[in-house]
Amino acid sequence: MSPLPPPLNSLVNPLLTDLYQITMAYGYWKSGRQDDPAVFELFFRKNPFDGEYTIFCGLDVVLRFVDNYHFAKDDIAYLKEVPQLKHCDP
């Protein structure tokens, strides 16, 4: 399968997540498993606008994001300054 192009929205980046997900990505990388298949969920906690159901669309954006997931040099520089990550190797 050929690589997917990057997400169309330039604001979509690996830093738009919580610290747990970043430490999990670090753990995969540190243990040499960054290229192993992984399973994840994409979800939200509450239907928006007090709705009773949700229609999902935008799977292509999710696939583009996952296929192009990486930290840029600026991202890594920022993460080095996060107090909870000070102990991590670069």
Secondary structure as UniProt FT lines:
FT   TURN            10..11
FT   TURN            14..15
FT   HELIX           19..30
FT   TURN            31..32
FT   TURN            34..35
FT   HELIX           48..50
FT   HELIX           59..67
FT   HELIX           73..80
FT   HELIX           83..85
FT   TURN            86..87
//
